[in-house]
Amino acid sequence: MMSPSEAARSAALIIEKGDFCTLVVSGSERREWLNGIVTAEVRGLEASQGVFSLLLTKQAKIVSELTIAASADELYIGVPASTLQSVKAMLEGLLIMEDAELADRSADFAWLMLHGPRALELAEAVHRNGGVAAMAPIDWTGLGGAAIAVQRDERAKLIDALVSNGAVRSMPDDWLKLRIERGLPAYGVDYDSHDNPHEASLERRAISWTKGCYLGQEAVYMQDLRGKVKRRIVVLGLEAGEVPEPGTPVEQAGKTVGDVTSAARSERAAGPLVLARLSTRALESDAPLTIGASVARPLDPLP
């Protein structure tokens, strides 16, 4: 049987987003309205198109990550449960005269994320069989990907259909391993409302640099222009040792320069892998980084 890691790189790995809620935007001006708020380009989305995006404050602090998938008449927004009320209240406060309506449909829909080169092919195949409210190609990891908003009572049947077509259902730690390997941080785990997109290392993943105005745009552009941030989320590989707990200090020359935010043991690495919130000064230094008794080296996303 294909391993989850192999599935993500040669077929598709199914991740059930049980922690996701669903907001739905309808109305003739839904795309224009949402486009003026979120960081990704939404205005041109047609059915079966979507984006990974962020919702920011005016100061460019991250309120939430968003997964947006379009149907013919609506925009489905996947929102982490921990940020649902904040996102809903913020969006409702920004609805003034537009022909757009926001509804919380969390009780009706669940989310599946597919990761791998066959993700879009498989998502399109199950979409044709019904039960899918919206699906869209979204490549979070660089390996290929698709998001599916599915009616809750159709979720199990949809997963069975995906598996029968070659997808692999994930185990509890598979998404953790994959996103660490690919350097993808998660809201509420690796970054939060104290961080801006650059500090969360998401400025090239979740932001359109060609679209018009959105909430927090000026602060994001000024940060990019200055080119300096105090901290970043980075992938570190440990030479040996046990998997460190989140919160474990990262040290350099006897000083704490960051902390572990996510950690796992990956079969694709010689030792444990971590995502760490790290001082950019430490990254610019030649002095070795350590986590516990092990040397930690910055890594590019694993192929």
Rosetta silent file (secondary structure, phi, psi, omega in degrees, C-alpha in Angstrom):
SEQUENCE: MMSPSEAARSAALIIEKGDFCTLVVSGSERREWLNGIVTAEVRGLEASQGVFSLLLTKQAKIVSELTIAASADELYIGVPASTLQSVKAMLEGLLIMEDAELADRSADFAWLMLHGPRALELAEAVHRNGGVAAMAPIDWTGLGGAAIAVQRDERAKLIDALVSNGAVRSMPDDWLKLRIERGLPAYGVDYDSHDNPHEASLERRAISWTKGCYLGQEAVYMQDLRGKVKRRIVVLGLEAGEVPEPGTPVEQAGKTVGDVTSAARSERAAGPLVLARLSTRALESDAPLTIGASVARPLDPLP
SCORE:     score description
SCORE:     0.000 S_00000001
   1 L     0.000  140.972 -179.782    0.000    0.000    0.000 S_00000001
   2 L   -67.092  135.031  177.978    1.212    3.500   -0.846 S_00000001
   3 L   -74.536  159.211  176.661    2.438    5.484    2.158 S_00000001
   4 H   -55.989  -40.514  179.278    0.907    8.922    2.905 S_00000001
   5 H   -63.665  -41.937  177.813    4.183   10.603    1.918 S_00000001
   6 H   -65.305  -38.971  179.831    4.245    8.711   -1.380 S_00000001
   7 H   -61.769  -42.138 -178.551    0.587    9.591   -1.988 S_00000001
   8 H   -67.604  -20.772 -176.877    1.235   13.304   -1.554 S_00000001
   9 H  -105.991  -13.327 -178.967    4.050   13.150   -4.100 S_00000001
  10 H  -130.894  -16.000 -179.233    2.647   10.752   -6.702 S_00000001
  11 L  -138.574 -106.797  176.922   -1.143   10.628   -6.262 S_00000001
  12 L  -159.249  135.274  176.511   -3.241   12.461   -3.651 S_00000001
  13 E  -104.699  129.681 -179.138   -3.433   12.476    0.139 S_00000001
  14 E   -91.387  124.037  174.884   -6.860   13.184    1.694 S_00000001
  15 E  -114.816  118.446  176.356   -6.864   15.519    4.688 S_00000001
  16 E   -85.236  119.402 -177.814  -10.171   15.851    6.534 S_00000001
  17 L   -92.660   73.259 -179.929  -10.412   19.392    7.906 S_00000001
  18 L   -65.624  -17.165 -179.722  -12.589   18.673   10.899 S_00000001
  19 L   -91.340    7.273 -177.293  -11.509   21.973   12.426 S_00000001
  20 E   -99.038  137.122  170.094  -12.929   24.021    9.521 S_00000001
  21 E  -105.170  174.244 -173.498  -16.189   25.948    9.536 S_00000001
  22 E  -132.895  123.323  167.779  -17.941   27.366    6.469 S_00000001
  23 E  -108.121  141.573 -179.640  -19.071   30.857    5.545 S_00000001
  24 E  -123.092  130.160  178.463  -20.931   31.344    2.257 S_00000001
  25 E  -111.240  125.485  176.857  -21.104   34.620    0.337 S_00000001
  26 E  -123.503  176.430 -179.551  -23.836   35.112   -2.259 S_00000001
  27 L   107.588  155.236 -173.549  -25.122   38.065   -4.278 S_00000001
  28 L   -66.316  -23.873 -178.233  -24.124   39.712   -7.534 S_00000001
  29 L  -107.121   20.178 -175.193  -21.293   41.735   -5.944 S_00000001
  30 H   -59.088  -41.976 -175.938  -19.905   38.923   -3.782 S_00000001
  31 H   -73.097  -44.372  179.797  -16.552   38.718   -5.577 S_00000001
  32 H   -62.911  -41.436 -179.845  -15.902   42.449   -5.819 S_00000001
  33 H   -63.478  -51.996 -177.910  -16.829   42.927   -2.170 S_00000001
  34 H   -66.499  -32.725  179.986  -14.647   40.097   -0.831 S_00000001
  35 H   -61.623  -30.913  179.493  -11.786   41.048   -3.166 S_00000001
  36 L   -79.931    2.691 -176.354  -11.526   44.418   -1.434 S_00000001
  37 L  -117.618  -48.146 -171.899  -11.011   42.718    1.926 S_00000001
  38 L   -91.884  167.112 -171.398   -8.830   39.590    1.621 S_00000001
  39 L   -80.728  -23.633 -178.505   -5.207   39.278    0.452 S_00000001
  40 L   -92.127  165.475  179.336   -5.706   36.961   -2.548 S_00000001
  41 L   -80.733  115.888 -176.648   -7.323   37.783   -5.903 S_00000001
  42 L  -113.802  -23.519 -170.402  -11.007   36.872   -5.686 S_00000001
  43 L   -56.461  -35.760 -176.232  -12.641   39.189   -8.214 S_00000001
  44 L   -95.300    7.652 -175.497  -12.129   36.909  -11.209 S_00000001
  45 L   -66.600  126.766  172.581  -13.040   33.594   -9.578 S_00000001
  46 L  -106.320  176.778  179.732  -15.396   31.450  -11.632 S_00000001
  47 L   -55.193  138.325 -179.699  -16.990   28.135  -10.665 S_00000001
  48 L    66.825   30.349  170.160  -14.408   25.506   -9.643 S_00000001
  49 L  -125.275  155.779 -179.021  -11.712   28.102   -9.002 S_00000001
  50 E  -166.494  177.195 -177.015  -10.304   29.137   -5.641 S_00000001
  51 E  -148.675  155.513  166.421   -7.482   30.623   -3.586 S_00000001
  52 E   -95.878  129.760 -171.555   -5.648   30.339   -0.284 S_00000001
  53 E  -143.654  175.677  175.585   -5.877   33.739    1.394 S_00000001
  54 E  -128.986  151.526  168.477   -5.556   35.707    4.619 S_00000001
  55 E  -110.071  125.807 -174.562   -7.792   38.157    6.428 S_00000001
  56 E  -118.229  160.534  166.419   -5.784   40.992    7.986 S_00000001
  57 L   -80.482  175.067  176.360   -6.311   43.969   10.239 S_00000001
  58 L   -61.947  -26.901  179.217   -5.461   47.448    8.952 S_00000001
  59 L   -87.507    6.108  177.664   -2.071   46.994   10.630 S_00000001
  60 L    71.558   22.841  170.650   -1.589   43.745    8.620 S_00000001
  61 L   -82.001  144.772 -172.039   -1.871   41.422   11.613 S_00000001
  62 E   -81.951  119.669  175.252   -3.379   38.078   10.640 S_00000001
  63 E   -82.531  -40.307 -178.778   -6.972   37.528   11.742 S_00000001
  64 E  -169.124  157.871  163.265   -7.277   34.144   10.010 S_00000001
  65 E   -86.211  153.883 -178.950   -6.255   31.972    7.113 S_00000001
  66 E  -137.416  139.053  169.099   -9.019   31.372    4.548 S_00000001
  67 E  -112.182  119.260 -173.078   -9.653   28.728    1.904 S_00000001
  68 E  -116.614  123.685  178.456  -11.985   30.134   -0.758 S_00000001
  69 E  -127.879  134.453 -175.425  -13.719   27.979   -3.386 S_00000001
  70 E  -100.849  139.119  165.284  -16.230   29.301   -5.901 S_00000001
  71 L  -105.432 -171.815 -178.155  -19.394   27.680   -7.215 S_00000001
  72 L   -64.134  -32.290 -172.539  -21.493   29.203   -9.998 S_00000001
  73 L  -125.470   -2.120 -173.968  -23.396   31.482   -7.606 S_00000001
  74 E  -144.219  160.827  171.383  -21.540   31.503   -4.292 S_00000001
  75 E  -113.381  123.570  177.963  -18.165   31.748   -2.603 S_00000001
  76 E   -99.119  127.319 -176.949  -17.453   29.099    0.033 S_00000001
  77 E  -116.057  115.022  174.196  -14.948   30.149    2.697 S_00000001
  78 E   -84.509  124.028 -173.620  -13.237   27.522    4.845 S_00000001
  79 E  -128.775  130.643  173.861  -12.341   29.079    8.204 S_00000001
  80 E   -54.707  138.656 -177.214  -10.574   27.496   11.212 S_00000001
  81 H   -56.202  -33.510 -177.666  -13.123   27.046   13.989 S_00000001
  82 H   -66.336  -20.894 -178.249  -10.954   29.085   16.358 S_00000001
  83 H  -112.232    1.584 -173.762  -11.311   32.193   14.181 S_00000001
  84 H   -54.631  -51.413 -174.828  -14.887   31.762   12.896 S_00000001
  85 H   -65.541  -37.719  177.950  -16.540   34.315   15.158 S_00000001
  86 H   -65.350  -44.492  179.951  -13.815   36.917   14.589 S_00000001
  87 H   -64.682  -46.429 -178.642  -13.952   36.454   10.818 S_00000001
  88 H   -60.234  -46.957 -179.242  -17.749   36.505   10.712 S_00000001
  89 H   -63.422  -40.474 -179.127  -18.002   39.653   12.831 S_00000001
  90 H   -66.196  -45.754 -179.998  -15.335   41.428   10.793 S_00000001
  91 H   -66.763  -40.890  178.019  -16.906   40.568    7.445 S_00000001
  92 H   -60.939  -36.700  178.874  -20.396   41.495    8.637 S_00000001
  93 H   -69.579  -17.947 -179.364  -19.054   44.870    9.744 S_00000001
  94 L  -100.103    1.169  174.493  -17.691   45.485    6.254 S_00000001
  95 L   -89.107  113.606 -175.364  -20.992   44.725    4.484 S_00000001
  96 L  -119.422  -79.663 -176.787  -22.588   48.100    3.838 S_00000001
  97 L  -113.782    1.921 -174.510  -24.346   48.765    0.519 S_00000001
  98 L   -72.492  151.932  171.547  -23.050   45.871   -1.565 S_00000001
  99 L   -83.766   77.427 -179.818  -25.290   43.241   -3.117 S_00000001
 100 L  -149.983  142.964 -179.134  -23.668   40.504   -1.045 S_00000001
 101 E  -131.574  134.535 -178.361  -24.954   38.297    1.742 S_00000001
 102 E  -109.744  130.777  179.642  -22.909   36.382    4.301 S_00000001
 103 E  -134.442  141.633  174.475  -24.206   33.187    5.919 S_00000001
 104 E   -88.189  111.222 -178.161  -22.707   30.725    8.418 S_00000001
 105 L  -115.852   30.589 -176.090  -23.261   27.272    6.880 S_00000001
 106 L   -61.792  -31.344 -179.768  -20.893   25.349    9.136 S_00000001
 107 L   -71.476  -19.539 -173.369  -23.607   22.864   10.105 S_00000001
 108 L   -97.229  -28.162 -170.238  -24.179   21.957    6.447 S_00000001
 109 E  -127.510  146.235  172.377  -20.707   21.585    4.952 S_00000001
 110 E  -119.061  166.183 -177.848  -17.399   19.878    5.703 S_00000001
 111 E  -122.109  137.394  170.683  -14.010   20.372    4.024 S_00000001
 112 E  -121.355  138.328  174.975  -11.587   17.933    2.444 S_00000001
 113 E  -116.874  131.161  176.770   -8.148   18.952    1.198 S_00000001
 114 E  -107.988  134.991 -179.700   -6.289   16.865   -1.365 S_00000001
 115 E  -126.877  122.893  179.882   -2.508   17.167   -1.660 S_00000001
 116 L   141.999  167.631 -174.234   -0.558   15.702   -4.576 S_00000001
 117 L   -66.334  -20.851  178.635   -0.251   15.781   -8.375 S_00000001
 118 L   -98.163    7.559 -174.094   -3.557   13.924   -8.938 S_00000001
 119 H   -57.982  -49.983 -177.532   -5.519   16.098   -6.509 S_00000001
 120 H   -65.815  -43.736  178.436   -7.346   18.186   -9.100 S_00000001
 121 H   -55.769  -46.350 -178.343   -8.093   15.208  -11.336 S_00000001
 122 H   -71.335  -37.695  177.823   -9.663   13.286   -8.446 S_00000001
 123 H   -63.845  -40.913  178.542  -11.551   16.319   -7.119 S_00000001
 124 H   -65.405  -36.918 -179.003  -13.068   16.928  -10.548 S_00000001
 125 H   -64.479  -45.617 -179.645  -14.083   13.273  -10.833 S_00000001
 126 H   -74.359  -27.496  178.138  -16.033   13.238   -7.557 S_00000001
 127 H   -60.617  -37.135 -178.426  -17.477   16.687   -8.264 S_00000001
 128 L   -68.648  -18.482 -176.380  -19.288   15.287  -11.276 S_00000001
 129 L   -93.115    1.997  176.129  -21.010   12.677   -9.088 S_00000001
 130 L    90.829  167.247  179.857  -22.811   15.191   -6.838 S_00000001
 131 L    89.227  -15.728 -179.355  -22.666   16.086   -3.135 S_00000001
 132 E   -94.303  123.757  178.145  -19.926   18.668   -3.693 S_00000001
 133 E   -78.683  -39.973  179.283  -20.941   22.278   -3.085 S_00000001
 134 E  -159.702  146.401  173.545  -17.692   23.738   -4.403 S_00000001
 135 E  -145.026  153.717 -176.245  -14.226   22.540   -5.311 S_00000001
 136 E  -157.452  144.654  172.056  -11.131   24.356   -6.491 S_00000001
 137 E   -73.114  119.088  176.193   -7.474   23.729   -7.338 S_00000001
 138 L  -137.815  121.638 -174.978   -5.391   25.214   -4.507 S_00000001
 139 L  -105.205   89.064 -178.952   -1.740   24.262   -4.167 S_00000001
 140 L   -71.349  -34.677 -167.934   -0.750   24.898   -0.546 S_00000001
 141 L  -104.762  -12.637 -173.178    2.396   22.758   -0.600 S_00000001
 142 L    87.594    1.925  178.873    3.794   23.047   -4.139 S_00000001
 143 L  -101.959   -3.423 -171.622    2.952   19.381   -4.764 S_00000001
 144 L   102.920  150.296 -178.510   -0.497   20.067   -6.244 S_00000001
 145 E  -172.499  164.785  176.396   -3.758   20.365   -4.362 S_00000001
 146 E  -154.337  144.928  176.217   -7.514   20.830   -4.329 S_00000001
 147 E  -109.083  140.219  179.206  -10.120   21.983   -1.806 S_00000001
 148 E  -131.065  122.851  169.619  -13.581   20.420   -1.607 S_00000001
 149 E   -98.413  116.231 -171.653  -16.575   21.791    0.304 S_00000001
 150 E  -123.120  145.636  173.798  -18.936   18.831    0.647 S_00000001
 151 E   -58.973  134.214 -172.302  -22.355   18.340    2.204 S_00000001
 152 H   -57.213  -37.942 -178.505  -21.750   16.758    5.592 S_00000001
 153 H   -76.670   -3.727  177.233  -23.998   13.771    4.957 S_00000001
 154 H  -106.916   -1.630 -172.213  -22.065   13.045    1.739 S_00000001
 155 H   -61.204  -49.685 -176.491  -18.575   13.259    3.257 S_00000001
 156 H   -62.573  -42.119  179.200  -18.024    9.555    3.956 S_00000001
 157 H   -64.314  -38.074  179.941  -19.280    8.519    0.516 S_00000001
 158 H   -66.373  -42.278  178.155  -17.042   11.103   -1.128 S_00000001
 159 H   -61.746  -43.172  177.825  -13.960    9.864    0.746 S_00000001
 160 H   -59.586  -40.636  179.357  -14.726    6.293   -0.330 S_00000001
 161 H   -65.662  -39.628  177.946  -14.978    7.467   -3.951 S_00000001
 162 H   -64.161  -44.149  179.904  -11.647    9.269   -3.725 S_00000001
 163 H   -64.019  -40.670 -179.623   -9.946    6.207   -2.238 S_00000001
 164 H   -65.754  -20.261  178.758  -11.404    3.927   -4.906 S_00000001
 165 L   -98.100    5.011  173.195   -9.856    6.225   -7.527 S_00000001
 166 L   115.905   -2.642  176.353   -6.359    6.137   -6.029 S_00000001
 167 L   -78.279  160.560 -179.764   -6.278    8.699   -3.223 S_00000001
 168 E  -117.925  128.251  178.355   -4.930    7.735    0.214 S_00000001
 169 E   -76.438  135.952 -174.345   -6.758    8.564    3.413 S_00000001
 170 L   -82.925  156.299  169.636   -4.475   10.208    5.966 S_00000001
 171 L   -95.435  168.078 -171.706   -3.682    9.159    9.505 S_00000001
 172 L   -51.944  -38.148 -174.913   -3.732   11.730   12.349 S_00000001
 173 L   -94.137   -0.319 -172.840   -0.084   12.886   12.015 S_00000001
 174 H   -66.012  -40.909  179.987    0.201   12.824    8.210 S_00000001
 175 H   -68.156  -38.769  176.488   -0.826   16.446    7.634 S_00000001
 176 H   -57.777  -49.162 -179.701    1.509   17.599   10.397 S_00000001
 177 H   -61.559  -46.424 -175.597    4.429   15.779    8.756 S_00000001
 178 H   -63.926  -45.359 -176.352    3.583   16.984    5.252 S_00000001
 179 H   -71.273  -29.157  173.484    3.209   20.633    6.104 S_00000001
 180 H   -68.430  -45.698  177.992    6.447   20.642    8.110 S_00000001
 181 H   -56.166  -36.278 -176.375    8.267   18.956    5.221 S_00000001
 182 L   -98.216    4.582  175.327    6.905   21.600    2.854 S_00000001
 183 L    69.543   34.453 -177.066    7.386   24.552    5.209 S_00000001
 184 L  -105.909  109.583  179.606    3.682   25.418    5.531 S_00000001
 185 L   -77.113  159.315  179.311    2.725   26.993    8.878 S_00000001
 186 L  -118.528  141.454  178.664   -0.759   26.677   10.409 S_00000001
 187 E   -65.305  138.622  178.631   -2.794   29.418   12.084 S_00000001
 188 L    81.222   -5.345  178.942   -3.001   29.060   15.849 S_00000001
 189 L  -118.466  -56.485 -177.459   -0.075   26.637   15.858 S_00000001
 190 L  -102.352  -23.122  177.442    2.900   28.286   14.153 S_00000001
 191 E  -149.186  166.681 -178.464    1.599   31.847   13.914 S_00000001
 192 L  -154.503 -158.487 -173.978   -1.335   33.861   15.240 S_00000001
 193 L   -70.438   -6.373  175.987   -2.873   37.314   15.450 S_00000001
 194 L   -85.887   -9.634 -173.866    0.439   38.834   16.624 S_00000001
 195 L  -104.651  151.329  170.173    2.082   38.042   13.267 S_00000001
 196 L  -101.448  172.530 -176.227    1.961   39.666    9.855 S_00000001
 197 L   -57.882  -36.226  179.418    2.212   37.661    6.587 S_00000001
 198 L   -67.816  -41.739  179.584    5.985   38.108    6.322 S_00000001
 199 L   -66.309  -30.257  177.218    6.567   36.931    9.898 S_00000001
 200 L   -85.767    1.010 -178.725    4.378   33.886    9.181 S_00000001
 201 L    58.516   39.359 -179.552    6.350   33.210    5.959 S_00000001
 202 L  -118.982    7.102 -173.708    3.130   33.396    3.926 S_00000001
 203 L   -67.555  -21.356  177.150    3.763   36.540    1.903 S_00000001
 204 L  -105.631    2.819 -179.442    4.446   34.557   -1.289 S_00000001
 205 L  -108.191  -32.578 -169.029    1.796   31.914   -0.624 S_00000001
 206 L  -126.454   10.000 -176.855   -1.345   33.816    0.318 S_00000001
 207 L  -125.373  133.931  170.413   -0.976   37.330   -1.099 S_00000001
 208 L   -88.618  126.858  179.779   -1.602   38.685   -4.583 S_00000001
 209 L   -96.313    8.661 -179.811    1.001   41.308   -5.463 S_00000001
 210 L  -120.471   -7.972 -176.564   -0.914   42.490   -8.539 S_00000001
 211 L   -80.752  173.321  177.194   -4.438   43.081   -7.192 S_00000001
 212 L   -78.593 -156.610 -171.983   -5.959   46.349   -6.048 S_00000001
 213 L   -67.314  148.484  170.876   -6.583   47.489   -2.499 S_00000001
 214 L  -150.210  168.133 -176.602   -7.428   45.160    0.377 S_00000001
 215 L   -65.381  122.165  179.723   -7.499   45.485    4.142 S_00000001
 216 L    89.893    1.770 -174.263   -3.935   45.857    5.449 S_00000001
 217 H   -59.460  -44.297 -176.244   -2.403   46.239    1.976 S_00000001
 218 H   -60.442  -43.017  179.611   -0.400   49.376    2.716 S_00000001
 219 H   -66.512  -37.387  178.191    1.292   47.822    5.753 S_00000001
 220 H   -64.643  -45.264 -178.997    2.051   44.621    3.811 S_00000001
 221 H   -65.714  -39.369  178.953    3.606   46.558    0.928 S_00000001
 222 H   -65.906  -38.745  177.220    5.687   48.719    3.267 S_00000001
 223 H   -62.776  -42.608 -179.708    6.959   45.596    5.042 S_00000001
 224 H   -67.413  -36.467  179.920    7.930   44.046    1.718 S_00000001
 225 H   -66.931  -40.780  179.662    9.624   47.254    0.603 S_00000001
 226 H   -68.845  -34.733  175.330   11.706   47.463    3.787 S_00000001
 227 L    75.817    4.772 -178.394   12.694   43.813    3.368 S_00000001
 228 L  -122.434  129.464  172.185   13.442   43.288    7.064 S_00000001
 229 L  -127.286  155.498 -177.356   11.377   41.325    9.571 S_00000001
 230 L   -77.382  -30.015 -176.248   12.259   40.457   13.148 S_00000001
 231 E  -148.006  158.682  178.388   11.227   36.812   12.904 S_00000001
 232 E  -141.967  158.198  169.028   10.251   34.140   10.372 S_00000001
 233 E   -92.721  124.337 -176.181    8.781   30.643   10.382 S_00000001
 234 E  -133.461  158.718  173.669   11.461   28.276    9.031 S_00000001
 235 E   -90.517  130.428  175.739   12.052   24.545    8.597 S_00000001
 236 E  -123.172  137.476  174.787   14.865   23.124   10.732 S_00000001
 237 E  -106.419  130.594  178.382   16.302   19.630   10.511 S_00000001
 238 E   -93.567  140.617 -178.747   17.798   18.030   13.632 S_00000001
 239 L   -70.341  -29.150 -177.817   20.791   15.772   13.262 S_00000001
 240 L  -166.886 -176.667  173.159   19.547   13.349   15.936 S_00000001
 241 L    97.136 -178.611  179.633   17.536   13.044   19.103 S_00000001
 242 L   -81.283  162.051  176.120   13.895   12.916   20.087 S_00000001
 243 L   -69.877  121.874 -177.601   11.148   15.006   18.526 S_00000001
 244 L   -73.910  153.679  177.160   11.066   18.238   20.552 S_00000001
 245 L   -78.561  147.001  171.761    7.869   19.565   22.079 S_00000001
 246 L   -54.120  138.529 -176.913    6.331   22.798   20.757 S_00000001
 247 L    96.824  -11.712  177.702    7.708   25.683   22.778 S_00000001
 248 L   -62.430  132.720 -177.907   11.190   24.147   23.088 S_00000001
 249 E   -67.154  145.891  167.164   13.770   26.948   22.775 S_00000001
 250 E  -102.767  127.981 -173.880   16.038   27.280   19.746 S_00000001
 251 E  -120.384  155.981  178.217   19.426   28.530   20.914 S_00000001
 252 E  -150.490  122.911 -179.570   22.490   30.083   19.325 S_00000001
 253 L    52.867   40.560  176.428   25.710   30.949   21.134 S_00000001
 254 L    80.834    2.222 -179.727   24.024   30.387   24.489 S_00000001
 255 E  -117.424  146.753  175.546   21.056   32.663   23.762 S_00000001
 256 E   -77.678  123.795 -177.562   17.449   31.826   22.944 S_00000001
 257 E  -119.908    4.592  178.885   16.723   33.011   19.395 S_00000001
 258 E   172.650 -169.649  178.959   13.390   31.313   18.776 S_00000001
 259 E  -151.358  154.757  177.826   11.137   28.400   19.646 S_00000001
 260 E   -74.101  133.885  176.937    9.713   25.248   18.102 S_00000001
 261 E  -109.830  -33.331  175.511    6.115   25.619   16.895 S_00000001
 262 E  -144.057  148.791 -178.996    5.535   22.211   15.210 S_00000001
 263 E  -153.115  147.079  178.722    7.623   19.039   15.181 S_00000001
 264 E  -160.932  161.190  172.213    7.480   15.521   13.754 S_00000001
 265 E   -98.997  122.220 -176.700    9.671   12.608   12.748 S_00000001
 266 L  -113.259  137.805  177.004    9.665   12.239    8.967 S_00000001
 267 L   -69.203  -10.465 -179.720   10.861    9.260    6.972 S_00000001
 268 L   -91.705    2.557 -178.835   12.174   11.771    4.437 S_00000001
 269 L  -132.868  155.021 -178.681   14.726   13.221    6.863 S_00000001
 270 L   -68.968  -33.536 -179.585   17.630   11.788    8.851 S_00000001
 271 L  -135.048 -170.910  178.868   16.322   13.232   12.125 S_00000001
 272 E   -60.045  151.389  174.085   13.299   15.116   13.451 S_00000001
 273 E  -114.492  145.104  177.153   11.940   18.081   11.492 S_00000001
 274 E  -137.850  153.670  159.521   10.504   21.211   13.057 S_00000001
 275 E   -98.649  135.987 -177.519    8.911   24.468   12.130 S_00000001
 276 E  -134.645  142.304  170.675   10.370   27.181   14.320 S_00000001
 277 E   -86.667  113.334 -167.286    9.666   30.850   14.922 S_00000001
 278 E  -129.365  140.544  174.268   13.181   32.202   14.576 S_00000001
 279 E   -60.611  134.086  179.212   14.907   35.562   14.804 S_00000001
 280 H   -68.058  -25.503  175.146   16.093   36.671   11.362 S_00000001
 281 H   -63.363  -37.239  179.024   19.371   37.793   12.951 S_00000001
 282 H   -66.325  -35.750  179.072   19.975   34.186   13.935 S_00000001
 283 H   -68.581  -27.855 -179.065   19.395   33.096   10.351 S_00000001
 284 H   -84.496  -11.843 -178.213   21.981   35.609    9.153 S_00000001
 285 L   -86.858  152.741  175.795   24.599   34.384   11.620 S_00000001
 286 L   -87.002   -8.859 -179.078   27.113   31.595   10.938 S_00000001
 287 L   -67.869  140.296 -177.551   26.874   30.333   14.520 S_00000001
 288 L   -67.070  148.942  174.091   25.163   26.920   14.792 S_00000001
 289 E   -95.563  145.683  177.180   21.585   26.582   16.020 S_00000001
 290 E  -134.370  146.708  171.149   20.725   23.997   18.653 S_00000001
 291 E  -126.822  110.808 -170.776   17.517   22.483   19.996 S_00000001
 292 L    63.841 -129.157 -179.792   18.281   20.651   23.200 S_00000001
 293 L   -94.436    2.998 -174.402   21.502   18.723   22.601 S_00000001
 294 E  -104.663  140.817  172.397   21.025   18.488   18.832 S_00000001
 295 E   -71.878  138.201 -179.905   22.337   20.773   16.089 S_00000001
 296 E  -120.490  129.819 -177.792   19.508   22.202   13.966 S_00000001
 297 E  -118.127  134.283  175.636   20.033   23.295   10.372 S_00000001
 298 E   -61.018  138.232 -178.047   17.723   25.459    8.222 S_00000001
 299 E  -127.502  150.388  166.131   16.291   23.441    5.320 S_00000001
 300 L   -76.400  159.995  175.599   14.475   24.136    2.097 S_00000001
 301 L   -52.154  137.747 -177.529   11.101   22.345    1.733 S_00000001
 302 L   -73.032  135.682 -179.522   11.748   18.630    1.200 S_00000001
 303 L   -69.226    0.000    0.000   11.061   17.383   -2.355 S_00000001
